[in-house]
Amino acid sequence: MAAASGTVYLDHAATTPLDGRVLEAMLPYLTDHFGNPSSIYAAGREAAAAVRTAREQVAAVLSCAPEEIHFTSGGTEADNAAIRGIALAQRNRRGHGHIVTSAIEHHAVLHTVEWMEKRLGFEATYLPVDEHGLVHPVDLAAAMQENTALVSLMYANNEVGTIEPIAELAEIARARSVPFHTDAVQAGGLLGLDVDELKVDALSLSAHKFYGPKGVGVLYLRRGTPFLATQTGGAQERNRRAGTENVAGIVGLATALTLAQQERQAEVARLTALRDRLIQGVLSSIPESRLTGHPTRRLANSASFVFRYIEGESILLSLDMEDIAASSGSACTSGALEPSGVLLAMGLPHELAHGSLRLTLGHSTTEEQVDRVLAVLPGIVQRLRTMSPLGPGQSTQCATS
Ligand code: PLP
């Protein structure tokens, strides 16, 4: 299941290939069974039944009621709907206008909270993280205010793989009757999603992170959680998410999540062994390399590093020439390399945060592939360092700008 012949695909946190079994489940709803679930005739009822079954399958994985599952167009929409929907309802009902989140959230959360601040006058607290990317419960407790409308903290970080103590954090919000949302997009397929164990009131998922299709996600909303629908139109999803359902996508999401749940234990054990082989291999063969994220509380598929004196982008280009697909936390914007905000929030100095590399494993990853990376990466880092403009006192401008 390699991304392309010979390619070593190590960017499963960005997206995963569609599982063949998922495609098979989806195909009838892209062809013969094309009805609109809102139509009353047979084809519509058939589509509605498929969505109903998918909702039950997702609810079974989350250990919740099917009515608490809302299908969306992906993780970004689920995060947006949770934050806007809950915070606005809380302000309307109680006058609460304060949101707590963290400095290391995905932009789907971070930019939404920032927008609520700038455009709607909400107040926000961005919790700090420690050097491993962990949010500490004491910091959340200290940040809670009388008027806190919502807490939104991610389950696992997309850049460094750190797994947050969600149940412990959610407990703090629950004790104060404040709704708690978690962005579980990176956790889907890798971590337990029982919403009662997690003690969360809202949770976001995205199918393309667990071998489902792109453009479909889930927003779980616990019964009774204040929510004002911000997308208006039809009465779909119990008036909470207007728009004709993406029937094939929803069937694909539910199939992929069910498969991920069934295969999770074995796959997590396999990935953990491969991940640790990769981490140990990199750290032992590359001088001045450092693991980012938590050493043990990390996603089974996630290995992330920083290498002093070089830019993550140039490592990616060199890896690409070796047919290895990977990712970096930094982004080349407006001609200057911006180091990852996540790494900076974890206290890494700028010069280290520039040289970040994220390798995320998945179904297609084999030991041979890990060894191929270990065979080429030390040479790439060494070569880039000899040409690096990033030595002490040097500029950090993009070479290409
Ligand atoms: N949240 C996290 C943690 C993610 O990693 C992503 C995607 O990378 C998203 C949200 C957005 O999900 P989607 O791509 O489905 O919009």
Residues whose N, C-alpha, C, O or C-beta is under 5 A from the ligand:
A	BS01	PLP	A13 A14 G74 G75 T76 H106 A108 A156 N158 D183 V185 Q186 S206
